[in-house]
Amino acid sequence: MNLTGATPRQLGNAGSLDELYRDLATVDMGPGWNKATPSLYPAPKQKFPAAIWHYAQAKPALDSAGRLINTELAERRNLILANTGGGSDYATASTLVSAYQMIMPGEHARSHRHSPNALRLVVDAEPGTYTVVDGVRLEMMPKDVLLTPNWCWHGHGNDGKANGYWIDFLDVPLVHLLEPMFFEPYPEEYEKGARPTEPSALHFPWAETQQRLAGAVPDESACFGTQIELGNPALDTTALFMMKLAAGKATAPYRTTANNLYSPVEGEGETVVEGKSFAWQRGDVLVVPSWLSHFHRSDRDAVLFRVTDAPTLSKLGFLRDERP
């Protein structure tokens, strides 16, 4: 046996704790009783702060990008919503990342597939903007939600006359943490898509969502206004909800070990997170990370899209929340 670092004799004959600590460092061991910070603590630590990004800033930035870079040079023309307050240059929350994306008329974004799950909320688009998922062409219209589950081929196109804008949500940071990342470009670059012959389980058109919201009853806990779920859950790691807020009525305070991202699809209002107010309007993205108490309010009817990693925490037995 070829040992490196301190010998068993040195480790066994340490004359003081300081000497033992020095010897342990040479064999990449550390005394659990002398850690600088504890491994266990009574409540979640808030590594990521709440943060908001505004569509009013993202849209013109994407328009500039449209003049400066094309889909031949970039796999996707997107703007990553990095939560720099948490020290990240990529993740929006510990397990989720969001981004604004745009495609111009006549463009086609190359098809590929990857380990992370993805979904899209369309903000602005006209007929002709679409995504192809495993050979099925799904039209992208404002307020629609579309899914790209793990390892499905997908690409985007625009046969219309106006730019298409949407918001991406992916579980890439979770895959980075667990490390099963795989990515593969489509062999023929662009996958052709046939229109679906029946409603797709990967597409939630706004007209259907709006109809479901109209018939829904208010949430019993009062934390989510009137809420419906898209899918059950929509993706293995991610659940999606549409929340309708009653005019002038704040929701009850809510906190959970899950991360939540909110994007208004209608109206404007504010979300108060641990006493700090974040004003929002259509197309914005607000992240409320784990275990931060928050509530929403709007002076007129508004609808919020909610993306949460609750399914992941639930499967692991880590999901906990506090409601009135």
N, C-alpha and C positions, 0 to 999 in steps of 0.2 A: 504494500500500500504506500503510495507516494503522497505524503502530506505536505501541504504548504502552510506558511504562517507559523504561529506559535506551536510548539510541540506539546503533546499530551502532558509531559512532565512540567513544562512551564505553566500550562493552564491549571494543573493540579496543585502546584506549589505557590500560587500567587500569594504574596504577603500582605496585600492590601486591595481594597476595592478598585482604587485607581489603577493599580498594576493589572488586575483582572480585566478591567475595561479596556486597557490598551492591548492586552493579549487577545481578547475577544474580537477587537476590531480587525486584527490581522487575519481572522478566519471568517469574516463577514457574519459575525453573530453579535447580538446586542442584548443587554440585560432588560427584560421586560419590566422590571421593577424600577428602572431608572430612565424611562422614556421622557423626552422633552414635552410631548403632548400625548394625552391619553388616546387609546384606540377606541374606547367605549365612552359615550357621553349620553346624558339624560334626554336630549332632544336633538333633532336634525340640525346640523350646522348649515347656515345659509351661505354657500360658496358663491352662487350666482344671485345677483340682485334682480329685482323687477326692472324691466326696460321696455321702451316702446320705439318703434320705427314707423315713419310716416310715408304713405303712398304719394303724398304731394311732393316729396323730395325724391322718392325712388323713380317715379315715372319719367320726369325729365332727365334723370341720370341715365336711365335705360335708353331714352331717345338719343342721347349723346353717344352712348355705346353703340347704338345702331348705325351711327355715321362712322364710327371709328373701328369697329371690329365685326366681322361677319361669322356665320356659322361654320365656315371652313377653317377659321382660326381658333374658334372656341367650341368645345363640346356643347356647352350651353351658355347663352348670354344671360347671366344671372348675377344678382347682387346678394351676397351672403349676409345674413343678419347675425353678426358675431357679437356676443355679449361680453364686450371688453371689460365691463365692470367686474366680471368674474375671472378676469385674466385669460380669457379665451380669444383666439384669433379666428375661430370657426364656429363653435357650438353656440346655439341660442339658449339652450338649457343643457343640463348634464347629459340627457339622453336624446335630445331633439335638436334639429337645425331647421331653420326656415330661410327662404330666399325669395326675392322677387325675380321673375323671369319674363322676357319679352321675345316675341318672334314677329318678324316683318313679313309683309305680303310677298309671296313667291319664294319664301325660305322654307327649308326643311332641316330640322335638327336631327343629326344622325341617331340611329337606333342603337341601343345597348341594353345590357341587363346587369344587375348587381345584387349583392346580398341584402342591402338595406331595403326596407319598405318605403314607399313614397306615395304622396297624394298631392292634389292640386286644388286650390280654390281659385276659380276664374274671377278676375276683377273687371276687366274691360276686354271685349272681343266682339267681332261681328261674324256673321255666317262665313264659313270657310276655314276658321281656325279649328284645329283638331289635334288629337293625340292618337297614336296607334299602339294598342296593347295586345301583344300576342296575336297579331294579325287582324284585330278588330279595330275599325276606325270609330272613335268616339268624338262627337262634336263638342266644342268648348264654347259655352255661352256664359254671359255674366251670372255669377252666383252659383254656377254648377260646381259640384265636387266630383273629382275623378281619382280613381285609385290605380296604383301600380304596385301590386304585391311583390314581395321578394322573388327575385330571379325571373320576372316576366320581361320579355323583350318590350321595349317602348321607345318611341320617337315622336317628334312633333312636326306639324306642317301648317302652312297658312296659304290657302288658295283664295283668300278674300282680298279686300281692298284696304284694310286698316290693320294697324298693329294689334297683336293680341298680348294681353298682360295677365299674369296670374301669380299666385303665391304658392311656392313649394313648401312642403313639410316632409322631413325624412327622419328616420331613426339612426342616421349615420353615427352620431357620437356613441350610441349604445353599441353598435357593431364595432367601432374602434375600441371600446372598452373590453368587449368580449373577444375580439380579434378574428372572427370568422369572415373577414372581408374578401370577397371575390368580385371581379369586374370583367366583363367580356363585351367587346364591340360586336355588332351584328355583322355576319360574314359578308353580306352584300351591301353594307353601309346603311341603306334605307329599307326598312320593312314595309311592304305594301299592306294596305289595310282595306278590308271589305266592310261595308256598313253592316251593323248587326241586324239579324232577322227577328230578334226579340229583345226586350229591354235587358241591358247589361247590368250585372251585379256590381260592376266596377264604376258605374256612372249614376250619380244622384242629381238629376235635373232640378233646377230651382223651382219649376212649376209644381213638381210633385212634393218637394220639401215644403213649399209655401202652403200647399193644400193640407199637408199633415200638421203643420204648425197651427193652422186655423182651427183644426179639430182637436187639438191637444188641450189638456187641462194643466193648470199651474202646478209646478213642482211642490210637493208637500212640505219640504224643508224650507222653501222660500229662498233657497240659495241660487237657483238657476232660472228664475222667472218661469216661463212656459218653455219646456225643453223637449226635444225629440232626439233620438239617436239615429245616426246614419250607419247601418250595419249593426252587428251584434257580436263582437265589435267589428269595425270596418277592416282592421288589419290585426294580425296576431299580437303586435306590440302596441297598437295605437287605437284609441277610441275617438269617435267624432260625434259632435253634437251641434245642433242649432238651437240657440236660446233667444226667445223673444222677451224683451223687457217691456213692462208696462210703463207708460208715460208717467213721470213724476214719482215713481215708486222704486225705492232702492231694494236690491236683493239683500238677503241676510248674510252676515259675515261667514266666510267659509275658508277653511284651510285643510290641506291634504298633503300626504307625503308624495303624491304624484305631481309632476310638472304640468302646467297648463299654458297653452298658447291661445290667445283670443284674437280674432280678426272680425271687425264689424262688416257686415254685408249690407246693412241698411241703417240709416240714422246716424246720430252722433251722441256722445255722452262722456262719461268718465268712469274709471275704475280706481278705487282707493285701496292701495296696498300698504298695510302697516302704517296707515295715516298719511301716506303720500299719494297725491292725486295725479292720475294720468288721463289727460283728455284725448279722446279718439274720435275718428270719423271713418267713413267707408274706405276700405283698403289698407288701413293701418294694421300693424301686428304688435301685440302686447304679450310679453312673457311674464308669467307669475310662477316662479320656481317653487320647489318643494317647501311646504310648511310656512308659507307666508299668508297671513290672514288678509282677505280681500272681499270687496263687494262692488257691485256695479249699479249705476243709475243713469237715467236719461230723461230729459224733459219731454221727449216725445217717443213714440214707439220706435224701438231699435231692435235689430237682430244681430247677435254675436255668433260667430262660428267658433267652436271650442275644440281644440286638439289636445289630447292628454295621453300620457304614457301609463295611465292607470291599469290597463290590462297586463302590462309587464310586471308591475308591482304586485298586482293581485295574484298572478301565477306563482310568484316567489314568496307570497305570504307577508309582504312588506307594506301593503296598502292600509292606510289609516287616515281617517279624516275627522274633523270637528265641525259640527253644525249646531245651530240652536236647538 
